[in-house]
Structure formats: C-alpha cells, structure tokens
C-alpha cells in the first residue's frame, strides 16, 4: 500500500501515522491496530486490509502506530492514553482534510480503542459516520486482560472469527446482545483471519452503497 509516513504531535510526543491520501476524497478513516505488547502495529494485515477497503471506496486512510510502537512516543496505557492519541490523530485529520465524513475502524485491541474514541467524539457532538470492528477485544481474555468495551451505534459493522482463539466469540456476543448489535461471524476464521482477509474486505465494501461512502 502506497502511503506517506508522518509524525504528528500527541499528548506524550510524536505519533507515527501512515497516511494514504485520495485525489477526490469521499471520506476519511482512522484504523486502530492490535495489542502493541503482542506485536501489533499499523502494518498488521487486518489493519492494512481495512485501510485498503476504505481506500477503494474513496477514503483518505490513516493508520497510526500506538504509543511505544515504531516511532510513536509514550508507554502502553491499556487503551486510556491510546484514546487520547487517536483523538490527536482525528484532530490532525480534520485540520488537513476538512469536514468530509469520518469513519473509524479497528482490529482487536485497536477495535476496543476505537469504541472509546467513537464515544468521545459523539459526546463532543461530532460522531463518526460509521464504525467497522474486527476481532473486537471484549470481556476477559487470555493473559488476564479484561475489556469493558464501549457501546456503539447499531449500524456498526462487527466481524468476528468463529474460531477466534484470542477473543472468544462468546465474549463479543455477550457484549453485543444488550446493544441489539448484529455480529457477522466468519466460519473457520481465527483471530488473525489467516487466508480469509478477502472476506473482511468484501464484507466492508458490501456494507456501503457503491460509490456513495460519503453520503
């Protein structure tokens, strides 16, 4: 994926962001990556798949590295300070790309952080147009990590692998049930969607009316 690497100012110093502009942008998307303490980065294949899907629908794409990853400064903070960092990326995107529609996407830990950012933006009166969450970190998972994942709008696209060994499908269903939120389950898919990345791309693009992502 062709992109520009930039550094923007965040609460704890530089945030490294990979930006792919678009000649005639219909929207912009910020994509959050998986857990930084377990090898997650903006180059993760699910993350780049999500960015590519939105790029093909006419969006500017922004893939930040969370604090402590790549050239991004700061220490891991279990999603709290990471939400502040994504908000800084959002502010940068608004200042550079204007009032075009904003979309948020995330994978695993990145999906969890995106739900927090989405809530903050909604509280500020500038909600994202739509969210896409893949392998969403929710509930108690391996490694004694527990996630109280924020509520999201009912049109959020939630994609999960039937054989996810990191975040059990049941965790996501328990989170989604009180929200009356549909979950798209991909049969045979593990947490990283090995050999099934094309399915993520197809689901996302089918979920938007062709050529009208900005409507």
N, C-alpha and C positions, 0 to 999 in steps of 0.2 A: 504494500500500500504506500503510495507516494504521500509524503507528509512533510511538514515543516516542524522542526523542534524548536520550542521557545521556552524561556524561563519567565514566569510571572511572579510578582511579589505576593507572598502569602503570610499568614499570621506568624509563622515560625521561620520565614525566609523563603528562598526560591521554591517554586513548584514547577517541575518539568512537565510540559504539556506537548503532545504531538497533535498538531492541527493540520487538517486537510481542508483547504478552502474549496469553494464551489463557484463556478463562473456566474451562475444565476441562482443563488441560494433560495430555497423554499422554506428553510428552517435550519435549525442547528441542534446537535445532540451532544451531550456530555455523557461519556461512558466510564463507569467505575469498574476497577479490576479486582480480582480475588485477593485473598488474605496475603499481605506483604510478608508476614513471618513464615509463610509456607511457599515462598517462591512466586507469589502473584506480582504481576506487573502489567503495564499498559500494552505489552506485546503479547499477552495471553491470546490464544487462538479464538476463544469465545468472544473476547473483547474486540478483537480485530474483525471478527465475523459480524458482530453487531454494528460496528462502525461502517463496514462495507455495505451492509444492507441499507443503512440510512443514507450513505453517500449516493448509492444508486437511485435513491428516491429524491435526490436533490438537496441534501443537507450538508452544511458545514459540520465536520466531525472534530471533537476534542477529546483526546484520551490522556488524562493526567496520570502521572505516577503519584501514588500516595506517599506521604511523608516517610522518609527513610529508604525509598526505592529510587534507584537511578540517581539523578541529580537533585531530587526533591529533599529539602531540609526538614529537620524535625524528627521526633520519635513517635513510634506507633502509639496510638491512644484509643484503641478498641472502638473506633468509629466516631468518637466525640470530636476531637480536633480535626479528624479527616472530613467531617461535615463542614467545619469552618473553611477548610482548604477548598472543598468543592464549591462552596459559596463564593470564594475568591475567584475561582475559575469561571463561575457563572457571571460575576461582575465584569471580568475581563471580556467574556464573550459578548455581553450586552454592549459594552463600550465600543467594541470593534465591529460587530456585525449587526447592531441595531435591534429593532423590535420585531424581528422575524420570530415565528413560533419556536418555542423551546421544547425539546424532548429530552428525557432522561432515560438512560439505560444502564444496567449493571449486571455483573455476574458474581454470584456467591457473596463474599464479604462486600464487594462493590455494590451489589443489589441492596444489601442492608443499609449502606451509607446513603445510597440514592433515595431510599424511602425517607430517611431523615431530612435530606435536602429538600425533597418534594414537600414535606410537611412545613418546613421553614418558609419556603417560597410561597406556599398557599397562605400561611399566616401573615406574610408580608403583603399579600394582595396581588402577587404576580405568579400564579401557579403555572407549572409546566403543562403543555398541551396534552401529553400522554407519556406513560412510563412503560418500559419493557424490562422485565426482571427475569433472569435466568439462574437456576440453581440457587434460589434465594436463601441466604442464611437466616434461619428462624428456629427458635426454641433451643433446646440443649443438644449440642453435637459433640462429636469426639474431640478430646483434648480439653475437656472441662470448660468449654466455651458456651455461653448462653446468650441468645439474642432476643431482645424484646423488639421485634420488628414493627415499624410504624404502620398504621393503617394507610391504605392507598385508595384512589378512586376506582370505581367498579369497572371502568373501561381499561384498566391496566392489563397489559399482556403478561401473563405469568407462565413461564415454561419450565418444566422440571423433568428430569430423567427418571424413568420407572425404577432403574437400578442404581440410583444415586447412593454411593457408599459413604459420602461425606455428610450430606444433609439429607436425612431420610425423608422420603416423600410424605410420610405421615406428619412430619413437623410442619411442612408447608400447607398441607390440607387443614391441619388444626388452626393455623394462622388465618387461612383464607375463609374458613367456614363462617365465622361470625361476621365477616365482611361481605358475605354473599358474593365472593370473588371467584370466578371460574379459573381453573388451573389446566393448562394444556400439558398432558403427560405424553412424553415421547417413549414408546415401548423400546426396551433394550438399552436405553441411553444411560451411561454412567454420569458422574458429576461433571466430567470434562467434555462430554458429548463426543468422544472419540468416534470417528467415522460417521458422525451424524451432524456435523456443523452445517451442512447444506440444509438440513431440516429447520434449524433455527432461522437461517436466512429466509427460507421460504415462508415460514410462519409469520415472521415480522412483515415481510412485504405483502403477503396476502391480507394482513390485518389493516392495511391502509388502502384507500381507493387509489388506483393507479394515477400517477402524475398529479395527485392533489394532497400531498402530505402537508402542505402549508395551509389548507383550508380549515 
